[in-house]
Amino acid sequence: MRHLDHRPFAERQLNVHAFRPPTAAEDLWTGAARITALWALAAYGPSRVGAAFDALRTA
């Protein structure tokens, strides 16, 4: 995350955290640490990505 300028977020009192993909063997997260969230949206669509995040939130 060295490429990200944190100042605009800090000025608005927003925290920025690095995304750490789950270690589960689900296809959706394979290689996610090396790609952006846009890849998952393009490859799987917003419904599946949203469902995966919902599953993480309730786990």
Beta strands, then each sheet from edge to edge (+ up, - down):
end
